[in-house]
Amino acid sequence: MEILTAKNLSFTYAKAEKPSLSSVSFSVDRGQFVTVCGPTGCGKSTLLRLIKKELTPKGEISGELLYDGKPISELSERQSAEKIGCVVQRPEEQIVSDRVGGELFFGAESLGYTRETAYRRVAEVSSFFGFDLDFDKKTPELSGGRKQLLALASALVTSPELILLDEPTSRLDPVAAADFISMLARINKETGVTVIIAEHNTSLLLEHTDRLMFLEDGKLTAFGSPREVLESKPSYKVLSDMPAPVRMFFEREPGGKCPLTVKEGRAVFSGVEAENREEKERKDKPVLELKNVFFRHKRDGADVLKGLDMTVNGGEIRFIFGGNGCGKTTLLRCAAGLARHYSGKVSVFDKKITDYKNGELYINNVSMLCQDATAVFTHERIGDEFKGVDLSALPYDISPLAGRHPYDVSGGELQMAAFCRVMLNSPRLVFLDEPTKAMDAAAKKIFIDTLFEYKKKGVTFVVASHDTELAAECADNCSMMFDGRLICTCDTYEFLRGNRFYTTDKCRMTGGALV
Amino acid sequence: MTWFQKCNPFVSLIYFIAVTTLAAVYNNPYHTAVTLICTVIMFIMCGGKRKTALGFFVIFILTFIVNPIISKKGATPLLFIGNDPITLEAIVYGLNSASLIAAILFLFRCFTEMTDSEKLMYLLSPFSATAALTVSAVLRFTPLYVRQAEQIAEQQTALGAQGGKSIPEKIKHGGRVFSALSTWALENGIVTADSMACRGYGTGRRSFYTAYGFKKSDGLFLTFELILIVSTVVPSLFSSCTFGYYPGIVIPELNALFLLSASSYALLVLLPLIFEITDRIKWKYLLQKI
């Protein structure tokens, strides 16, 4: 039974020249798990916003979009709110209440359920998600992953038939993302709620997906079960959104059935031989040294850095891995002089960090890009941050973005523009905190190229990240952070081969032959 | 103050309103002193921080000093600074207002310490579910704002862009940071508004479920509270409780009515402490039984 049908659906934003969606047709059956992918700006979000009438932007719509055989526009506000649930990208901003309990009750309160119904639904959902113990907790105290689960849980309180999710895991670390997706899949399987999820990283989703939808420039270029899509000669763009087993299958063409999961991939690729690797011999001078560094936020708080030692050599790209809240960001802030350690020694370019006065540390020496790239921009147009600079001469040409507002560009573009801005003071040592968080495959590629461009010029990078595939492509060395210290530091290849969890899917499938 | 924290919010709200209003209306050293002592004890029992108390003390001192210096009213000059008299009355008045302000600050601190958003929303919800929601949203956003402001400031430092050395440049930079923060806040607001709309906000009459039971002890507290308010206010209507400061100090007549009113007020202020102590004793015995 169809729950959602689109016939020649087109949409053009008000004041836009090009349509964001052009004649998209598909139909989704009840209980299906639909994954919508495609590069940034392909129309994924627009499609989801058209399905949820409260979020439908201003613009011109043509064609048909039917929910349960009725046009979406004819659904009453109440029906739409009750029957179609929604979770968006940013866990932080979509939470309305300051208490977990209040958040769960929000939907029921808005729809004016009776006390009995409301309590029953909330109790059920809360038990299912394990929010019972957190019920009185303040929402800002939850971790990002829990926040996103809370958003999902509160969308489920009204017993929707369809759940829309717009890149729900793009801001989560891999462990939280996996938790979220498995919970979503479980809900889909157990309660039969239809799921439509837009995401550009499909590695976690493919095994649960009934229908894979690929959008490119507003056009539906592929639609069908993952197998159907992959057997119909997918384009390069489709593949770049696919998980590692699929990409590797199409790169190496070993024949047989395309593996969708790491488990299936292991069967195909376990015999792959290791590549020859050149031994890199680097003996550059250390540019950053941390010795026995201790840090805590408050005098009576717990130590975040507990006697941390780290040495980074000139021209190195160093990645730092570790669970959420292990102190990666704090480490970067201490090393960049933005947070002051209370014991130990931090020296940058053979000079104690405290000896840099009047901000000279940040002129031609050190810079940092924090997690939220919007914090870089204080002007209304991106171009205004780059006064007197030839934009097209930058390693990443941001001139197309110059006239636009920082909030009007995609996450990946914003991140790239912020990165360029950070590099503008020609720092020699740069700290990046999860620089690729909101990037799709194409943006990541651009990022890596730009990073190498600067590396050639001798810039040293220290990157806190969760992205092992990114590290495999560009890091020289990787460190593992745990309990306020760096537990191990070694060559990226050795690092990824030696790990079971913090490693790439490629490495997992080939038993460490490739990373 | 576990008892007071856990009691029905309406009961505690009436207490806070009554105490602050009455203390301000009587504006009498006696009432002020009772309120100040009591609120300080409550503040300590709420787990109030020494730093906050110190801040209040500074405000107290400032208010206390400023009045005699500025005010030239009063009939009894004690000393002269230049040609300006410092009068006894102005000192007494200053002391009283400073204590009153400090007492109210302590009381407010206790109130915020005891009232979380859930309680505020519960209090507001009979009047307007929307107002209740607004409070909750504001409470949620405040810490987010602070964090984002810190992040922007830190990122700007890392960019070496704290603005130039001159003051106009610094102000200009500060303005830009502020505008960045506002833009961020508006952006966030849109996401939150979307999320609210998604979940049916504004489709009909909102309901509100968070419940605070009305225990026997709440009823008891409320009864005492109302009786004491009446026995404070009514006698004072028939006998002047006003304390005169200027031009000369006039102490109200210590008649039975005044004493009834004043002692009722003292009891009213002490009420939460009495309940707290009774509750503690009760629990101690309960625990022994268990």
Contacts between the chains, C-beta under 8 A, distances in Angstrom:
chain1	res1	chain2	res2	distance
A	52	B	198	6.3
A	54	B	194	7.2
A	54	B	197	3.9
A	54	B	198	5.6
A	55	B	194	5.5
A	55	B	197	7.1
A	55	B	198	6.7
A	77	B	200	7.2
A	77	B	202	7.8
A	77	B	203	4.5
A	78	B	200	6.4
A	78	B	203	4.7
A	78	B	204	6.8
A	81	B	197	7.8
A	81	B	198	6.8
A	81	B	199	6.0
A	81	B	200	3.0
A	81	B	201	8.0
A	81	B	203	5.7
A	82	B	200	6.5
A	84	B	198	8.0
A	85	B	198	7.4
A	86	B	195	7.5
A	86	B	198	4.1
A	86	B	199	7.9
A	88	B	191	6.6
A	88	B	194	7.1
A	88	B	195	6.8
A	90	B	191	5.9
A	92	B	144	7.0
A	92	B	188	7.9
A	93	B	188	4.7
A	93	B	191	3.8
A	93	B	192	5.6
A	93	B	195	7.4
A	94	B	191	5.9
A	94	B	192	6.6
A	94	B	194	7.5
A	94	B	195	3.8
A	95	B	140	7.0
A	95	B	192	7.7
A	95	B	195	7.5
A	96	B	133	7.4
A	96	B	136	7.2
A	96	B	137	6.1
A	96	B	140	7.2
A	96	B	192	5.9
A	96	B	195	6.2
A	96	B	196	5.6
A	97	B	117	7.6
A	97	B	136	5.1
A	97	B	137	7.8
A	97	B	140	6.6
A	98	B	117	4.8
A	98	B	136	5.4
A	98	B	137	7.9
A	98	B	139	4.7
A	98	B	140	4.0
A	99	B	116	7.5
A	99	B	117	6.4
A	99	B	118	5.8
A	99	B	136	7.7
A	101	B	118	7.5
A	101	B	210	7.2
A	102	B	117	7.3
A	102	B	118	6.5
A	102	B	121	7.3
A	102	B	136	6.1
A	102	B	210	7.0
A	105	B	209	5.6
A	105	B	210	7.1
A	106	B	196	7.6
A	106	B	199	5.6
A	106	B	201	7.8
A	107	B	199	4.0
A	107	B	200	6.0
A	108	B	207	7.8
A	108	B	209	7.3
A	109	B	129	7.2
A	109	B	206	5.5
A	109	B	207	5.4
A	109	B	208	5.9
A	109	B	209	6.6
A	110	B	196	7.6
A	110	B	199	5.6
A	110	B	200	4.0
A	110	B	201	4.7
A	110	B	202	7.4
A	110	B	203	6.4
A	110	B	204	7.8
A	110	B	206	5.9
A	111	B	200	4.6
A	111	B	203	6.5
A	111	B	204	6.9
A	112	B	204	5.3
A	112	B	205	5.3
A	112	B	206	6.6
A	112	B	207	4.8
A	113	B	207	7.0
A	115	B	207	7.8
A	115	B	209	5.8
A	118	B	207	7.5
A	118	B	209	5.4
A	119	B	209	6.9
A	139	B	140	6.5
A	140	B	140	7.1
A	140	B	143	5.4
A	140	B	144	6.9
A	151	B	195	7.6
A	154	B	199	7.0
A	155	B	198	7.5
A	155	B	199	7.0
A	158	B	199	7.1
A	158	B	200	7.1
A	333	B	154	7.4
A	336	B	158	6.1
A	338	B	154	5.2
A	338	B	157	6.3
A	338	B	158	6.1
A	359	B	157	7.4
A	359	B	160	5.6
A	359	B	162	6.5
A	362	B	157	6.8
A	362	B	158	6.1
A	362	B	159	6.8
A	362	B	160	3.5
A	363	B	160	5.2
A	366	B	158	7.7
A	367	B	158	5.5
A	367	B	159	6.6
A	367	B	160	7.6
A	368	B	155	7.5
A	368	B	158	4.1
A	369	B	155	7.7
A	369	B	158	7.7
A	370	B	151	6.0
A	370	B	154	6.6
A	370	B	155	5.0
A	370	B	158	7.3
A	372	B	148	7.5
A	372	B	151	5.8
A	372	B	155	7.9
A	374	B	180	7.5
A	374	B	184	6.0
A	374	B	187	8.0
A	375	B	148	7.5
A	375	B	151	4.9
A	375	B	152	4.5
A	375	B	154	7.6
A	375	B	155	3.9
A	375	B	156	7.6
A	375	B	180	7.5
A	376	B	155	5.7
A	376	B	159	6.8
A	377	B	180	6.5
A	378	B	152	7.4
A	378	B	156	7.0
A	378	B	161	8.0
A	378	B	173	7.7
A	378	B	176	3.9
A	378	B	177	5.7
A	378	B	179	6.9
A	378	B	180	4.3
A	379	B	176	6.7
A	406	B	183	8.0
A	407	B	183	6.8
A	407	B	187	5.3
A	421	B	159	6.9
A	422	B	158	7.5
A	422	B	159	6.6
A	425	B	159	6.8
A	425	B	160	5.4
